[in-house]
């Protein structure tokens, strides 16, 4: 009984990423909920955003997770980054059920971060000036891997865009200050 309790305490909580509701006829991709990833560098008048769907191996996404918060900077990458779907799954990153290091029943905040290009992480994509975007913060309670859900059903659409020039300039100034400080 003690062994079973120890296993239960260390069990990993999970959440589902399926958002395939097809109830909204206004949504060109048919998800009706959001969570579609668009590329702002490609115009497409047939979508509600006016941008084309991000799709295939030239795009990556990764979930970030942490204790329930309103500060996205406290979230950390969960698992490895994956590529976006193609064809009927264009614009989507749906890795299925995601395991976490948090316990079953934990209340967490989740955010999907996406980028264009071959960077190995969202942070590398931002520092490299790639098109990037993030979803809204989503609060949920993690489930047992044997029990389906909770699925994310409230994710905002993500539009991959270039970082603002001021953000890039601030990043470069910070890097320069660190470099100068290390040389002393």
DRENDO-1510 file (C-alpha; in Angstrom, 1 decimal, always signed):
<recs>
REC; n; res; u; v; w
REC; 1; UNK; +0.0; +0.0; +0.0 .
REC; 2; UNK; +2.9; +2.4; +0.8 .
REC; 3; UNK; +4.5; +1.6; -2.5 .
REC; 4; UNK; +1.2; +2.3; -4.4 .
REC; 5; UNK; +0.9; +5.7; -2.5 .
REC; 6; UNK; +4.5; +6.6; -3.5 .
REC; 7; UNK; +3.8; +5.8; -7.1 .
REC; 8; UNK; +0.6; +7.9; -7.1 .
REC; 9; UNK; +2.4; +10.9; -5.5 .
REC; 10; UNK; +5.1; +10.8; -8.3 .
REC; 11; UNK; +2.7; +10.1; -11.2 .
REC; 12; UNK; +2.8; +12.7; -14.0 .
REC; 13; UNK; -0.3; +14.8; -14.7 .
REC; 14; UNK; -1.4; +15.2; -18.3 .
REC; 15; UNK; -3.5; +17.4; -20.5 .
REC; 16; UNK; -4.9; +16.9; -24.0 .
REC; 17; UNK; -4.3; +19.1; -26.9 .
REC; 18; UNK; -7.2; +18.1; -29.2 .
REC; 19; UNK; -9.2; +21.1; -30.3 .
REC; 20; UNK; -11.0; +19.7; -33.3 .
REC; 21; UNK; -14.5; +21.0; -32.7 .
REC; 22; UNK; -16.1; +21.7; -36.2 .
REC; 23; UNK; -19.2; +23.6; -35.0 .
REC; 24; UNK; -18.2; +27.1; -36.2 .
REC; 25; UNK; -18.8; +27.7; -39.9 .
REC; 26; UNK; -17.1; +31.1; -39.7 .
REC; 27; UNK; -13.7; +29.4; -39.0 .
REC; 28; UNK; -12.0; +28.4; -42.3 .
REC; 29; UNK; -10.0; +25.7; -40.7 .
REC; 30; UNK; -13.1; +24.2; -39.0 .
REC; 31; UNK; -11.9; +24.1; -35.4 .
REC; 32; UNK; -14.4; +26.6; -34.1 .
REC; 33; UNK; -12.4; +27.3; -31.0 .
REC; 34; UNK; -9.0; +28.8; -31.9 .
REC; 35; UNK; -5.5; +27.7; -31.5 .
REC; 36; UNK; -4.8; +28.0; -35.2 .
REC; 37; UNK; -1.3; +29.2; -36.1 .
REC; 38; UNK; -0.9; +31.7; -39.0 .
REC; 39; UNK; +2.1; +33.1; -40.8 .
REC; 40; UNK; +1.9; +36.9; -41.1 .
REC; 41; UNK; +4.4; +36.9; -43.9 .
REC; 42; UNK; +2.0; +35.0; -46.3 .
REC; 43; UNK; -1.2; +36.7; -47.3 .
REC; 44; UNK; -4.3; +34.6; -47.8 .
REC; 45; UNK; -7.6; +36.4; -48.2 .
REC; 46; UNK; -9.6; +33.2; -47.7 .
REC; 47; UNK; -8.8; +33.1; -43.9 .
REC; 48; UNK; -10.4; +35.2; -41.2 .
REC; 49; UNK; -6.9; +36.7; -40.3 .
REC; 50; UNK; -5.8; +37.3; -43.9 .
REC; 51; UNK; -2.7; +35.2; -43.4 .
REC; 52; UNK; -1.9; +31.7; -44.5 .
REC; 53; UNK; -1.8; +28.7; -42.2 .
REC; 54; UNK; +1.7; +27.9; -40.8 .
REC; 55; UNK; +2.4; +24.3; -41.8 .
REC; 56; UNK; +5.0; +21.6; -42.1 .
REC; 57; UNK; +8.6; +21.2; -40.9 .
REC; 58; UNK; +9.5; +24.9; -41.4 .
REC; 59; UNK; +7.4; +25.7; -38.3 .
REC; 60; UNK; +7.7; +24.6; -34.7 .
REC; 61; UNK; +5.7; +24.8; -31.5 .
REC; 62; UNK; +6.1; +23.8; -27.9 .
REC; 63; UNK; +4.0; +23.9; -24.8 .
REC; 64; UNK; +5.3; +25.9; -21.8 .
REC; 65; UNK; +3.9; +25.1; -18.3 .
REC; 66; UNK; +4.2; +26.3; -14.7 .
REC; 67; UNK; +2.2; +26.8; -11.5 .
REC; 68; UNK; -1.0; +28.8; -12.1 .
REC; 69; UNK; +0.1; +32.4; -12.9 .
REC; 70; UNK; -0.5; +35.5; -14.9 .
REC; 71; UNK; +3.2; +35.9; -15.7 .
REC; 72; UNK; +4.2; +34.0; -18.9 .
REC; 73; UNK; +7.9; +34.5; -18.0 .
REC; 74; UNK; +7.6; +32.0; -15.2 .
REC; 75; UNK; +6.6; +29.1; -17.5 .
REC; 76; UNK; +9.2; +26.6; -18.7 .
REC; 77; UNK; +9.3; +24.4; -21.8 .
REC; 78; UNK; +7.6; +21.1; -21.5 .
REC; 79; UNK; +9.0; +18.2; -23.6 .
REC; 80; UNK; +10.6; +18.8; -27.0 .
REC; 81; UNK; +9.4; +21.1; -29.8 .
REC; 82; UNK; +7.4; +19.6; -32.7 .
REC; 83; UNK; +6.5; +20.5; -36.2 .
REC; 84; UNK; +3.0; +21.7; -37.4 .
REC; 85; UNK; +0.6; +19.7; -39.4 .
REC; 86; UNK; +0.0; +19.8; -43.1 .
REC; 87; UNK; -3.0; +19.4; -45.4 .
REC; 88; UNK; -6.2; +19.3; -43.3 .
REC; 89; UNK; -4.1; +19.8; -40.2 .
REC; 90; UNK; -2.3; +22.9; -41.5 .
REC; 91; UNK; -2.0; +25.5; -38.8 .
REC; 92; UNK; -2.2; +23.1; -35.9 .
REC; 93; UNK; +0.2; +21.6; -33.4 .
REC; 94; UNK; -1.5; +18.7; -31.8 .
REC; 95; UNK; +0.9; +16.3; -30.1 .
REC; 96; UNK; -1.9; +14.5; -28.4 .
REC; 97; UNK; -1.8; +14.0; -24.6 .
REC; 98; UNK; +1.1; +15.9; -23.1 .
REC; 99; UNK; +2.8; +14.5; -19.9 .
REC; 100; UNK; +4.2; +17.0; -17.4 .
REC; 101; UNK; +6.5; +16.9; -14.4 .
REC; 102; UNK; +3.6; +18.2; -12.3 .
REC; 103; UNK; +1.4; +15.9; -10.2 .
REC; 104; UNK; -2.0; +14.6; -11.1 .
REC; 105; UNK; -4.5; +17.2; -9.9 .
REC; 106; UNK; -2.1; +20.1; -10.0 .
REC; 107; UNK; -3.5; +23.4; -11.1 .
REC; 108; UNK; -1.2; +24.8; -13.8 .
REC; 109; UNK; -0.9; +27.5; -16.5 .
REC; 110; UNK; -0.1; +26.3; -20.1 .
REC; 111; UNK; +0.9; +28.4; -23.1 .
REC; 112; UNK; +1.7; +27.3; -26.7 .
REC; 113; UNK; +4.6; +29.1; -28.3 .
REC; 114; UNK; +5.3; +28.8; -32.0 .
REC; 115; UNK; +8.0; +30.0; -34.4 .
REC; 116; UNK; +9.0; +29.8; -38.1 .
REC; 117; UNK; +12.4; +28.4; -39.0 .
REC; 118; UNK; +14.9; +25.8; -37.7 .
REC; 119; UNK; +15.6; +27.2; -34.2 .
REC; 120; UNK; +15.6; +24.5; -31.6 .
REC; 121; UNK; +13.6; +26.6; -29.1 .
REC; 122; UNK; +11.3; +29.6; -28.9 .
REC; 123; UNK; +13.9; +31.6; -27.1 .
REC; 124; UNK; +16.5; +30.9; -29.9 .
REC; 125; UNK; +13.9; +31.9; -32.5 .
REC; 126; UNK; +13.1; +35.2; -30.7 .
REC; 127; UNK; +16.8; +36.1; -30.4 .
REC; 128; UNK; +17.4; +35.1; -34.0 .
REC; 129; UNK; +14.6; +37.5; -35.2 .
REC; 130; UNK; +12.3; +34.7; -36.5 .
REC; 131; UNK; +8.6; +35.0; -36.8 .
REC; 132; UNK; +7.2; +34.1; -33.4 .
REC; 133; UNK; +3.9; +34.0; -31.6 .
REC; 134; UNK; +2.2; +32.8; -28.4 .
REC; 135; UNK; -1.2; +31.8; -27.3 .
REC; 136; UNK; -3.1; +33.2; -24.3 .
REC; 137; UNK; -2.4; +31.7; -20.9 .
REC; 138; UNK; -4.6; +28.7; -20.2 .
REC; 139; UNK; -5.3; +27.5; -16.6 .
REC; 140; UNK; -6.3; +23.9; -16.1 .
REC; 141; UNK; -6.1; +21.0; -13.7 .
REC; 142; UNK; -3.9; +18.0; -14.8 .
REC; 143; UNK; -5.4; +14.5; -15.1 .
REC; 144; UNK; -4.3; +11.0; -14.6 .
REC; 145; UNK; -2.8; +9.6; -17.9 .
REC; 146; UNK; -5.5; +6.9; -17.8 .
REC; 147; UNK; -8.3; +9.4; -17.8 .
REC; 148; UNK; -8.8; +11.5; -21.0 .
REC; 149; UNK; -8.6; +15.3; -20.7 .
REC; 150; UNK; -8.7; +18.0; -19.9 .
REC; 151; UNK; -8.5; +19.1; -23.5 .
REC; 152; UNK; -7.5; +22.7; -24.2 .
REC; 153; UNK; -10.6; +24.3; -25.6 .
REC; 154; UNK; -10.0; +28.0; -25.0 .
REC; 155; UNK; -6.7; +28.7; -26.9 .
REC; 156; UNK; -6.5; +31.9; -28.9 .
REC; 157; UNK; -5.2; +31.9; -32.5 .
REC; 158; UNK; -1.5; +32.6; -32.9 .
REC; 159; UNK; -0.2; +34.9; -35.6 .
REC; 160; UNK; +3.6; +34.5; -36.2 .
REC; 161; UNK; +5.1; +38.0; -36.6 .
REC; 162; UNK; +8.5; +39.6; -36.5 .
REC; 163; UNK; +9.6; +41.0; -33.1 .
REC; 164; UNK; +9.3; +44.8; -32.9 .
REC; 165; UNK; +12.5; +46.7; -33.7 .
REC; 166; UNK; +12.6; +48.2; -30.2 .
REC; 167; UNK; +12.5; +44.7; -28.7 .
REC; 168; UNK; +15.4; +43.6; -30.9 .
REC; 169; UNK; +17.4; +46.8; -30.0 .
REC; 170; UNK; +16.8; +46.3; -26.2 .
REC; 171; UNK; +17.9; +42.6; -26.5 .
REC; 172; UNK; +21.1; +43.6; -28.3 .
REC; 173; UNK; +21.8; +46.4; -25.8 .
REC; 174; UNK; +21.3; +43.9; -22.9 .
REC; 175; UNK; +23.6; +41.4; -24.6 .
REC; 176; UNK; +26.2; +44.1; -25.2 .
REC; 177; UNK; +26.1; +45.2; -21.5 .
REC; 178; UNK; +26.6; +41.6; -20.4 .
REC; 179; UNK; +29.6; +41.3; -22.8 .
REC; 180; UNK; +31.2; +44.5; -21.5 .
REC; 181; UNK; +30.6; +43.5; -17.9 .
REC; 182; UNK; +32.2; +40.1; -18.4 .
REC; 183; UNK; +35.3; +41.7; -19.9 .
REC; 184; UNK; +36.1; +43.7; -16.8 .
</recs>
